[in-house]
Amino acid sequence: MLNYIQGEWRPSAGAETLAVINPATGEELGRTPMSPAAEVDAAVQAGARAFPDWRRVPVTDRVQYLFKLKNALEDNLDDLARTVTMECGKTLGESRGELRRAIENVEVACGAPTMIQGYNSEDIAAGIDEIMIRQPLGVCAIIAPFNFPAMIPFWFLPYAIAAGNTLVVKPSERVPLTMQKVFRLLDGLGLPKGVVNLVNGGREAVDAILDHPVVRAVSFVGSSAVARHVYSRGAASGKRVQCQGGAKNPVVILPDADVASTSEIVADSAFGCAGQRCLAAAMAITVGDATKSFGEAIRQKASSRVTGYGLEDGVQMGPVITPESRARIEGLIDQAIRHGARAVVDGRRPVVPKLEKGNFIKPTIIEDLPLSSEVMRTEIFGPVLSVHHVNDLDEAIALVNSGAYGNQASLFTSNGASARKFRYEAEVGNVGINVGVAAPMAFFPFSGARGSFFGDLHGQGRDAFEFFTQEKVVVERWPKAWSRTF
């Protein structure tokens, strides 16, 4: 893998590399260099040199590059999707959907000429006007996760450059291939050198970004533990920081929900992308009479889901990212059983023909997990759904709000009053009503609350433009005595 700095592809001088492994086949796809802090500095300095001229490019001209980028992504969608599947493990359909979300963010960012407008008031006092304008910050950085190597950088990238900033992107060292190809497309747009830069690496590169005095803002998505580290260290360096963390997403099923559609939607939420998404359902909370009917339906959906290589037809779920992830997930299932739970559908240690080296876990459903178990508080980040039973909606909402996370919660019902109560009282950033993955469209913020988000402004849409600009207020008075008449 190469770094992209000052409009040039450069090999890293880092001595250490990390193998990039296809999680379905075990095949080595390449090696990620662990770039040293000096190479992060080179990328940041390239961005700093480009910034004065780039911010002066009219916004209507800046977005022309985004129109070209949208077309380039459309033209290369299938190739990029196959790359995502090969390095990340999800199915080809899931990868195509991920690219669609990335393109959607580019489209929304093309609205920058309107979205970065300020406002003004005349005569706030006699002869005095006041104006608020938005200006770019400078060099910004993105630290991206492994689970959506194409989509998540685009929660930030198009908005940052449309607003007049320059950028350094550090993709996950586990899945660098997708951003290599995206930057090949960016390289073909004719952007001024230094506007976008790419540095591969691990923790040293991350900390170099967080500590660098020239970096003005950092966008991060990952686990809550790392999000807390990035937020605290970046903020301590005086940076603007937004950090999307982990999740333990509950779905609540009321007795009046349609069982057939609900079980299908919840299965897609819990087991899609092998459970490795921050909006995956992790807990199903059945209310009253919904317990038996939903339990039977979801067990059938889990047992029949086809697991395999995402490039093959008919496959509904791929592997998890690494052998270590698989071992961790299986260890948490083991722990849940020791605590008294039952694996009513057990996906541990499956045999997937011809893919013995893959990191596969099949869909798993556990019941009777005590609420006191540590597993209840742990983000499993795999295809595991725990099922819990309560008596009424109030008890369900109390369980939803009892956890440390607040990324998403969903309710399945045919009752509007129940839906309104749930969306009003659930202490989460994204709410689904009869929707299992409440992923906001790009013109809405990708929200999050409590332990799932650190910061004030989220990715996507208006929030992104506000994050990547600083407000400047101008108060003006022009006394007649100071004016010349022409």
C-alpha positions in Angstrom: 0.0 0.0 0.0 1.2 3.5 -0.8 0.6 6.8 0.9 -0.8 9.7 -1.1 0.9 13.0 -0.1 1.0 16.3 -2.0 -0.6 14.7 -5.1 2.0 11.9 -5.3 1.9 8.2 -4.5 4.8 7.5 -2.0 6.0 4.3 -0.4 6.2 4.4 3.4 9.5 4.3 5.1 7.9 2.4 8.0 9.7 -0.9 8.6 6.7 -2.7 10.1 3.8 -3.9 7.9 0.5 -5.7 8.6 -0.9 -8.4 6.4 -4.3 -7.6 4.8 -6.2 -10.9 4.8 -9.4 -11.8 2.9 -11.5 -12.9 5.9 -13.4 -15.5 3.9 -10.5 -17.3 2.2 -7.5 -16.5 4.4 -5.7 -15.2 1.3 -3.2 -12.4 1.8 -4.3 -9.4 -0.3 -1.4 -7.0 0.5 0.4 -5.4 3.3 -0.3 -2.2 5.1 2.7 -0.1 6.1 2.8 1.3 9.7 3.7 4.8 8.6 5.7 6.7 11.2 4.7 10.1 12.6 7.0 11.9 10.2 4.9 10.8 7.3 1.7 12.0 9.0 3.5 15.3 9.4 4.4 15.4 5.7 0.7 14.9 4.8 -0.4 17.5 7.3 2.1 20.0 6.0 1.0 19.3 2.4 -2.6 20.1 3.5 -1.4 23.3 5.2 0.4 24.5 2.1 -2.7 23.8 -0.1 -5.2 25.4 2.3 -4.6 29.2 1.7 -5.3 28.8 -2.1 -8.0 26.1 -1.7 -10.1 28.2 0.7 -10.1 31.0 -1.9 -11.6 28.8 -4.6 -15.2 29.8 -5.0 -17.5 27.2 -3.4 -19.3 26.8 -6.7 -16.0 25.8 -8.3 -15.1 23.5 -5.4 -18.2 21.4 -5.8 -17.5 20.8 -9.4 -14.8 18.3 -8.3 -17.6 16.6 -6.3 -19.8 16.2 -9.3 -16.8 14.6 -11.1 -16.2 12.4 -8.0 -19.8 11.2 -8.0 -19.5 10.1 -11.7 -16.2 8.4 -11.0 -17.7 6.4 -8.1 -20.7 5.5 -10.2 -18.5 4.3 -13.0 -16.3 2.2 -10.6 -19.0 1.0 -8.2 -18.8 -2.7 -9.0 -15.0 -2.8 -8.8 -15.1 -0.9 -5.5 -17.8 -3.1 -4.1 -15.8 -6.3 -4.9 -12.8 -4.8 -3.2 -14.9 -4.1 -0.1 -16.2 -7.7 0.0 -12.7 -9.1 -0.5 -11.0 -7.2 2.3 -14.0 -6.7 4.7 -16.0 -9.9 4.2 -19.5 -8.6 3.7 -21.7 -9.8 0.8 -21.5 -8.1 -2.6 -25.0 -6.7 -2.2 -24.1 -5.2 1.1 -20.9 -3.7 -0.4 -22.9 -2.2 -3.2 -25.3 -0.7 -0.7 -22.3 0.8 1.2 -21.1 2.5 -2.0 -24.6 3.9 -2.6 -24.4 5.5 0.8 -21.0 7.0 0.0 -22.3 8.4 -3.3 -25.3 9.8 -1.5 -23.0 11.8 0.8 -21.2 13.2 -2.2 -24.5 14.3 -3.7 -25.6 16.1 -0.5 -22.2 17.8 -0.2 -22.7 19.3 -3.6 -25.2 21.5 -1.9 -22.4 23.4 -0.2 -23.1 26.8 -1.9 -26.4 26.8 0.1 -25.4 24.8 3.2 -22.4 27.0 4.2 -24.4 30.3 3.9 -24.4 32.5 7.0 -27.0 35.1 8.0 -27.2 38.8 8.7 -29.3 41.6 10.4 -29.4 45.2 9.4 -29.6 48.0 12.0 -28.9 46.1 15.1 -28.3 49.6 16.4 -28.5 52.9 14.5 -26.4 52.5 11.3 -24.8 49.2 12.5 -25.2 45.9 10.7 -24.2 42.4 11.9 -23.2 39.4 9.8 -22.4 35.8 10.5 -20.2 34.1 7.9 -18.8 30.5 7.8 -15.1 29.9 7.0 -13.2 26.7 6.7 -11.0 25.4 9.6 -7.8 24.4 7.8 -6.3 20.9 7.8 -8.8 18.2 9.0 -8.3 14.5 9.5 -10.4 11.3 9.2 -9.6 8.2 11.2 -11.8 5.4 9.7 -12.8 2.0 10.9 -12.7 -1.5 9.2 -16.4 -2.3 8.9 -17.4 0.3 6.2 -14.2 1.1 4.4 -16.0 2.9 1.6 -18.9 4.6 3.3 -17.7 6.0 6.5 -14.9 8.2 5.2 -17.6 9.8 3.0 -19.6 10.9 6.1 -16.8 13.5 6.3 -14.6 13.8 3.2 -16.9 15.6 0.7 -18.2 18.0 3.3 -14.7 18.9 4.5 -13.3 19.8 1.0 -16.5 21.4 -0.2 -16.3 23.8 2.8 -12.8 24.8 1.8 -10.7 22.6 4.1 -7.8 20.3 3.2 -7.7 16.7 4.4 -5.7 13.8 5.7 -7.4 10.3 5.7 -6.1 7.4 7.7 -8.0 4.2 6.7 -8.1 1.2 9.0 -4.9 -0.8 8.6 -7.1 -3.9 8.2 -8.9 -2.7 5.1 -6.7 -0.2 3.2 -7.5 -1.4 -0.4 -10.8 0.4 -0.8 -9.3 3.8 0.0 -6.3 3.1 -2.3 -8.8 2.8 -5.1 -10.9 5.8 -4.0 -7.8 8.0 -3.9 -6.9 6.8 -7.4 -10.2 8.3 -8.4 -9.5 11.5 -6.4 -6.1 11.7 -8.1 -7.9 11.8 -11.5 -10.1 14.7 -10.6 -7.4 17.3 -11.0 -7.7 18.6 -7.4 -4.9 21.0 -6.4 -2.0 19.1 -4.8 -2.3 18.7 -1.1 -6.1 19.1 -0.8 -6.5 15.4 -0.1 -3.9 13.2 1.4 -3.8 9.5 2.5 -1.6 8.0 5.2 -1.7 4.3 6.1 -0.8 3.2 9.6 -1.8 2.2 13.1 -1.7 3.7 16.5 1.4 5.8 16.0 -0.2 7.5 13.0 -3.4 8.1 14.9 -1.6 9.7 17.9 0.5 11.8 15.5 -2.8 13.1 14.0 -4.2 13.8 17.4 -1.1 15.6 18.7 -0.3 17.6 15.5 -0.6 21.3 16.2 -1.7 22.1 12.6 -4.6 19.6 12.5 -7.7 21.6 13.4 -10.4 18.9 13.4 -10.6 15.1 13.7 -13.5 12.8 12.7 -13.4 9.2 14.0 -15.6 6.1 14.0 -14.8 3.0 16.0 -15.2 1.3 19.4 -16.2 3.5 22.4 -12.9 2.8 24.2 -10.9 4.1 21.2 -13.4 6.9 20.6 -12.9 8.1 24.2 -9.1 8.1 23.7 -9.4 10.0 20.4 -11.8 12.5 21.8 -9.9 13.2 25.0 -6.5 13.4 23.4 -7.7 15.4 20.4 -9.6 17.9 22.6 -6.7 18.2 24.9 -4.7 19.4 21.9 -7.3 22.1 21.2 -9.0 20.3 18.2 -12.6 20.1 17.2 -13.4 16.3 17.5 -16.4 14.1 16.6 -16.2 10.5 17.6 -18.8 7.8 16.9 -18.4 4.9 19.3 -19.8 1.5 20.0 -23.4 0.2 20.5 -25.6 -2.4 22.0 -28.7 -1.8 20.0 -32.1 -3.0 21.3 -35.2 -3.8 19.3 -38.5 -4.0 21.1 -41.3 -6.2 19.7 -44.9 -5.5 20.8 -47.7 -8.1 20.6 -49.4 -6.1 17.8 -46.3 -6.2 15.5 -46.5 -8.2 12.3 -44.4 -11.3 13.2 -43.4 -12.3 9.6 -42.0 -8.9 8.6 -40.6 -8.1 12.0 -38.6 -11.3 12.2 -37.2 -10.8 8.7 -36.2 -7.2 9.4 -34.7 -8.0 12.8 -32.7 -10.9 11.3 -31.3 -8.6 8.6 -30.4 -6.1 11.3 -28.7 -8.6 13.7 -26.9 -10.7 11.1 -26.4 -8.4 8.1 -22.7 -7.5 7.6 -22.1 -10.4 10.1 -23.3 -8.1 12.9 -20.3 -5.8 12.4 -22.1 -2.5 12.0 -22.8 0.1 14.6 -26.6 -0.1 14.0 -26.8 -3.9 14.2 -29.5 -5.2 16.5 -27.9 -6.9 19.5 -30.9 -7.3 21.9 -34.5 -8.3 21.1 -36.9 -7.3 23.8 -40.3 -9.1 23.4 -43.3 -7.7 25.2 -46.1 -9.9 26.6 -47.6 -12.3 24.0 -44.9 -11.4 21.4 -42.5 -13.7 23.2 -43.4 -17.1 21.7 -44.4 -16.1 18.2 -41.3 -13.8 17.6 -39.0 -16.3 19.3 -40.0 -19.1 17.0 -39.8 -16.9 13.9 -36.4 -15.4 14.6 -34.9 -18.8 15.4 -36.0 -20.0 12.0 -34.5 -17.0 10.3 -31.2 -17.4 12.1 -31.0 -21.1 11.4 -31.7 -20.8 7.6 -29.3 -17.9 6.9 -26.7 -18.9 4.3 -23.2 -18.1 5.4 -20.2 -18.1 3.0 -18.0 -16.0 0.7 -19.7 -12.7 -0.1 -18.7 -12.9 -3.8 -20.7 -16.1 -4.3 -24.4 -16.0 -5.3 -26.9 -16.8 -2.7 -24.7 -16.0 0.3 -26.6 -13.9 2.9 -23.8 -13.4 5.5 -20.0 -13.3 5.3 -17.3 -13.8 7.9 -16.1 -11.5 10.7 -13.0 -9.5 10.1 -10.2 -11.5 11.8 -9.5 -14.8 13.6 -9.1 -12.7 16.8 -12.6 -11.2 16.3 -14.1 -14.7 15.8 -12.3 -16.0 19.0 -13.5 -13.0 20.9 -17.2 -13.4 19.8 -17.2 -17.1 20.5 -15.6 -16.4 23.9 -18.5 -14.0 24.8 -21.0 -16.6 23.8 -19.2 -19.1 26.0 -19.3 -16.6 28.8 -23.0 -16.0 28.4 -23.6 -19.7 28.7 -21.5 -19.9 31.8 -23.7 -17.1 33.2 -26.9 -19.2 32.6 -27.9 -18.3 29.0 -28.9 -20.9 26.4 -27.7 -20.8 22.8 -31.0 -21.8 21.1 -29.3 -21.2 17.8 -25.5 -21.9 18.0 -23.3 -20.6 15.3 -19.9 -21.3 16.9 -17.2 -23.1 15.0 -19.2 -23.8 11.8 -17.9 -25.8 8.9 -18.1 -23.8 5.7 -17.0 -26.1 2.8 -13.8 -25.0 0.9 -13.4 -22.0 3.2 -11.8 -23.6 6.2 -9.4 -20.7 6.7 -12.3 -18.2 6.9 -13.3 -16.3 10.0 -16.9 -17.7 10.1 -19.5 -17.6 12.8 -23.1 -18.4 11.9 -26.0 -16.5 13.3 -26.4 -17.2 17.0 -29.4 -16.5 19.3 -29.0 -16.7 23.1 -31.9 -16.6 25.6 -32.1 -16.4 29.4 -29.1 -14.2 29.6 -29.1 -12.6 33.1 -29.3 -8.8 33.0 -26.5 -8.8 35.5 -24.1 -10.5 33.1 -21.2 -8.6 31.8 -22.1 -9.8 28.3 -25.3 -7.6 28.6 -23.0 -4.6 28.8 -20.5 -5.6 26.1 -20.6 -4.8 22.5 -20.2 -8.2 20.8 -19.9 -6.8 17.3 -20.8 -10.1 15.7 -23.9 -12.1 14.5 -25.2 -12.7 18.0 -28.7 -11.7 19.2 -29.8 -12.0 22.8 -33.6 -12.3 23.4 -35.2 -10.9 26.6 -38.8 -10.9 27.8 -40.7 -8.1 29.6 -44.3 -7.4 30.6 -45.0 -4.0 29.1 -43.6 -1.1 27.0 -42.6 0.9 30.1 -40.4 -2.0 31.2 -39.0 -2.3 27.7 -38.0 1.4 27.6 -36.4 1.2 31.0 -34.3 -1.7 29.7 -33.4 0.2 26.5 -32.2 3.2 28.7 -30.4 1.1 31.2 -27.3 0.5 29.1 -24.2 2.6 28.6 -24.7 3.0 24.8 -27.2 5.1 22.9 -26.7 4.6 19.2 -30.0 3.1 18.1 -33.2 1.5 19.3 -36.1 0.2 17.3 -39.8 -0.5 18.0 -42.0 -2.9 16.1 -45.7 -2.1 16.5 -48.9 -1.2 14.6 -49.9 1.3 17.3 -49.1 5.0 16.8 -49.4 6.0 20.4 -46.8 3.3 21.4 -44.5 4.5 18.6 -44.7 8.1 19.8 -44.1 7.1 23.4 -41.0 5.1 22.3 -39.5 7.7 20.1 -40.1 10.3 22.8 -38.6 8.4 25.7 -35.8 6.2 24.2 -32.5 7.8 25.1 -30.7 7.1 21.8 -29.5 9.0 18.8 -31.3 7.0 16.1 -34.8 5.6 16.4 -36.4 3.0 14.1 -40.1 2.4 14.0 -40.7 -0.9 12.2 -37.2 -0.3 10.8 -34.3 -2.5 12.0 -31.4 -0.4 10.8 -32.3 3.2 11.3 -29.4 4.5 9.1 -30.1 8.2 8.4 -30.1 9.5 4.9 -27.1 11.7 4.1 -29.1 14.9 4.5 -29.7 14.0 8.2 -27.0 13.6 10.8 -25.8 10.1 11.7 -26.7 10.6 15.3 -25.7 8.9 18.6 -26.0 9.5 22.3 -24.4 8.7 25.7 -21.5 6.2 25.3 -22.0 5.9 21.6 -20.9 9.4 20.7 -18.4 11.9 21.9 -18.7 15.5 20.6 -21.4 17.9 19.6 -21.8 17.7 15.8 -22.3 14.5 13.9 -21.3 13.3 10.4 -23.4 13.9 7.3 -25.6 16.7 6.1 -25.9 20.1 7.9 -24.1 18.8 11.0 -21.0 18.0 8.8 -21.0 21.5 7.3 -21.2 23.1 10.7 -18.4 20.9 12.0 -16.1 21.7 9.1 -16.6 25.5 9.3 -16.1 28.1 12.0 -18.5 31.0 12.5 -17.2 34.5 12.3 -19.4 37.4 13.4 -18.8 40.8 11.8 -20.3 44.0 13.3 -20.1 46.9 10.8 -20.6 50.7 11.0 -19.9 53.1 8.2 -20.4 56.7 9.5 -21.0 59.1 6.7 -18.0 61.2 7.6 -15.8 58.3 6.8 -17.3 57.7 3.4 -16.3 59.2 0.1 -18.8 59.9 -2.6 -17.9 58.9 -6.1 
